[in-house]
Amino acid sequence: MPNYHFAPRGSFAVILPSTNVAVEAEYGQMLVPGISWHSGRILIRDPNLDSDAKFDQFMIDLRKEIGNAVDNVMTAHPDFMGKMCAPPISAAH
């Protein structure tokens, strides 16, 4: 990434599911001065994984959408990239 005044030490991208609503707040609290971060969202159409068929479709969608998320966030030219992805935990657990 070009050395912009708000991120002179660098930038990183995080690829995460669209259903993850906590990462922005957590990263905002942990951010080091001089570092910026950018998110690429993996569209999760149905987070309900209560059957083998739904999990299989989730994995098909995940494999398709992760490429879109990476393509989108790479337009910010991050220095580093990471991925955060965990299936949602249902209320039954």
C-alpha positions as CSV (number, residue, x, y, z in Angstrom):
1,M,0.0,0.0,0.0
2,P,1.3,3.5,-0.7
3,N,2.6,5.1,2.5
4,Y,-0.4,7.3,3.4
5,H,-0.1,9.6,6.3
6,F,-2.7,7.7,8.4
7,A,-0.8,4.3,8.0
8,P,2.9,5.1,7.8
9,R,3.8,1.8,9.4
10,G,1.7,-0.3,7.1
11,S,-1.7,-1.9,6.5
12,F,-3.3,-5.3,6.6
13,A,-6.5,-6.9,5.3
14,V,-8.7,-9.3,7.1
15,I,-11.0,-11.7,5.3
16,L,-14.1,-12.5,7.4
17,P,-17.6,-13.8,7.1
18,S,-20.4,-11.2,6.6
19,T,-22.1,-12.7,9.7
20,N,-19.1,-11.8,12.0
21,V,-20.2,-8.5,13.6
22,A,-17.5,-8.3,16.3
23,V,-14.3,-8.0,14.4
24,E,-14.5,-4.3,13.6
25,A,-15.0,-3.3,17.2
26,E,-12.3,-5.7,18.4
27,Y,-9.7,-4.6,15.9
28,G,-10.5,-1.0,16.5
29,Q,-9.7,-1.5,20.2
30,M,-6.4,-3.3,19.4
31,L,-5.2,-1.2,16.5
32,V,-1.6,0.0,16.8
33,P,-0.9,3.7,15.9
34,G,0.3,4.0,12.3
35,I,-1.4,0.8,11.1
36,S,-4.6,0.7,9.1
37,W,-6.8,-2.4,8.5
38,H,-9.3,-3.2,5.8
39,S,-12.0,-5.9,5.7
40,G,-13.0,-8.1,2.9
41,R,-16.4,-9.7,3.6
42,I,-17.3,-13.3,2.6
43,L,-21.0,-13.2,1.9
44,I,-22.8,-15.8,4.0
45,R,-26.2,-16.4,2.5
46,D,-27.4,-18.9,5.2
47,P,-25.6,-19.2,8.5
48,N,-27.9,-22.1,9.6
49,L,-25.7,-25.2,9.5
50,D,-28.1,-27.6,11.1
51,S,-27.9,-30.3,8.4
52,D,-25.3,-31.9,6.2
53,A,-26.9,-30.5,3.1
54,K,-26.9,-26.9,4.5
55,F,-23.2,-27.3,5.6
56,D,-22.3,-28.6,2.1
57,Q,-24.0,-25.6,0.5
58,F,-22.3,-23.3,3.0
59,M,-18.9,-24.7,1.9
60,I,-19.8,-24.3,-1.8
61,D,-20.8,-20.7,-1.2
62,L,-17.7,-20.0,1.0
63,R,-15.3,-21.3,-1.7
64,K,-17.1,-19.0,-4.2
65,E,-17.3,-15.9,-2.1
66,I,-13.9,-15.9,-0.5
67,G,-12.4,-15.1,-3.9
68,N,-14.7,-12.1,-4.2
69,A,-13.8,-10.9,-0.7
70,V,-10.0,-11.2,-1.5
71,D,-10.4,-9.4,-4.8
72,N,-12.3,-6.5,-3.2
73,V,-10.0,-5.9,-0.3
74,M,-6.9,-6.2,-2.5
75,T,-7.9,-2.9,-4.1
76,A,-6.7,-1.3,-0.9
77,H,-3.2,-2.7,-1.5
78,P,-2.6,-4.1,2.0
79,D,0.9,-5.1,3.1
80,F,-0.4,-8.2,4.8
81,M,-3.6,-10.3,4.8
82,G,-5.3,-12.7,7.3
83,K,-8.5,-14.7,7.4
84,M,-10.9,-15.1,10.3
85,C,-13.6,-17.7,9.7
86,A,-15.5,-19.9,12.1
87,P,-18.9,-21.3,11.6
88,P,-21.7,-19.7,13.7
89,I,-22.7,-21.5,16.9
90,S,-26.4,-22.2,17.0
91,A,-28.5,-21.4,20.0
92,A,-28.9,-25.2,20.6
93,H,-25.3,-25.5,21.6
